[in-house]
Amino acid sequence: MPGLPQEVPARIRTICWAALALLLAAFAVFESVKYGLPTSVAALMFFALPNLARLARIPPSGVLHQAVHRVWIPLAVLIGYTFGPIVWPPLFTAGLGWLTRIAFDRALGRSGLPVRMK
């Protein structure tokens, strides 16, 4: 479309990721208070998931390392839980915690994915 910028400026992208991270964190805290300790533990464990991949010395080019830093996987968990037949709140807060971590990392400029050379 003519007149539209080809790429969103980095500053706007950073602000959007930070706003999403804060929204997701608030929602995770809300759900944790609402449903109790198991949901809090699930959210915190999956918030730390990218760190566990790094501590396990999984190479950044490996499939598992890249999977824990992708937005689509926790987003699929959240959408699947919302529209699916499963009713287990720790699963939902785990997805919230994981997506919150990815959003915080992206807001800080750390995608966790290997940089592709052009």
Secondary structure in CASP SS format (residue, H / E / C, confidence):
PFRMAT SS
TARGET T0000
AUTHOR 0000-0000-0000
METHOD secondary structure of the structure
MODEL  1
M C 1.00
P C 1.00
G C 1.00
L C 1.00
P C 1.00
Q C 1.00
E C 1.00
V C 1.00
P C 1.00
A H 1.00
R H 1.00
I H 1.00
R H 1.00
T H 1.00
I H 1.00
C H 1.00
W H 1.00
A H 1.00
A H 1.00
L H 1.00
A H 1.00
L H 1.00
L H 1.00
L H 1.00
A H 1.00
A H 1.00
F H 1.00
A H 1.00
V H 1.00
F H 1.00
E H 1.00
S H 1.00
V H 1.00
K H 1.00
Y H 1.00
G C 1.00
L H 1.00
P H 1.00
T H 1.00
S H 1.00
V H 1.00
A H 1.00
A H 1.00
L H 1.00
M H 1.00
F H 1.00
F H 1.00
A C 1.00
L H 1.00
P H 1.00
N H 1.00
L H 1.00
A H 1.00
R H 1.00
L H 1.00
A C 1.00
R C 1.00
I C 1.00
P C 1.00
P C 1.00
S C 1.00
G C 1.00
V H 1.00
L H 1.00
H H 1.00
Q H 1.00
A H 1.00
V C 1.00
H C 1.00
R C 1.00
V C 1.00
W H 1.00
I H 1.00
P H 1.00
L H 1.00
A H 1.00
V H 1.00
L H 1.00
I H 1.00
G H 1.00
Y H 1.00
T H 1.00
F H 1.00
G C 1.00
P C 1.00
I C 1.00
V C 1.00
W C 1.00
P H 1.00
P H 1.00
L H 1.00
F H 1.00
T H 1.00
A H 1.00
G H 1.00
L H 1.00
G H 1.00
W H 1.00
L H 1.00
T H 1.00
R H 1.00
I H 1.00
A H 1.00
F H 1.00
D H 1.00
R H 1.00
A H 1.00
L C 1.00
G C 1.00
R C 1.00
S C 1.00
G C 1.00
L C 1.00
P C 1.00
V C 1.00
R C 1.00
M C 1.00
K C 1.00
END
